[in-house]
Amino acid sequence: MGNRLSKIATRTGDDGTTGLGDGSRTDKDALRVQAMGDVDELNSQIGVLLCEDLPPALREQLLTVQHDLFDLGGELSIPGFVLMTDAQVERLDALLEEYNATLSPLKDFILPGGSRAAALAHVCRTVCRRAERSMVALNRAEKVHARLGQYVNRLSDLLFVLARVLNRHASGSDVLWEKGRSRE
């Protein structure tokens, strides 16, 4: 794995490049760096969500997701290196099934909102979708392991479900989209 940072301001990026975990340098606007940044932003947004009142089990699961995202970012930062496992994707599948089973079926589209925690989960979901798009673009240029895309795809679905769970946890409900409302 790459070097630990002991000095943050290295000035090596002043020329518009950044170092990857394998020691190579690349442009700061490279597809790989964009994907790494989007995953980092997602991890930060989940950190904000973790500041909210959450059920203890969900808090622990999101903390595990943060660790997974660090693994994912590490794998992105070292081309050809593998950190993510099938078990990490399977864990998200199991959480999706578990939490979705507790919710009533959706008959309408929902808007991001309700409780603050649910709204933050929706922000995490949209950042996750952006990270996924960045990884798809990267994969077109340089192959990345399919497991990475599977993980963020499942995670965005899970974050949608968790937003609904968090609205219920706050004794609220989903905010339903009303067709034609904006035309009245």
HELIX and SHEET records of a PDB file:
HELIX    1   1 LEU A   31  LEU A   49  1                                  19    
HELIX    2   2 PRO A   56  SER A   77  1                                  22    
HELIX    3   3 ASP A   86  ASN A  100  1                                  15    
HELIX    4   4 ARG A  116  ALA A  141  1                                  26    
HELIX    5   5 ALA A  146  HIS A  169  1                                  24    
HELIX    6   6 ARG A  181  ARG A  183  5                                   3    
SHEET    1   A 2 THR A  17  GLY A  19  0                                        
SHEET    2   A 2 ARG A  25  ASP A  27 -1                                        
SHEET    1   B 2 ILE A 110  LEU A 111  0                                        
SHEET    2   B 2 VAL A 175  LEU A 176 -1                                        
END                                                                             
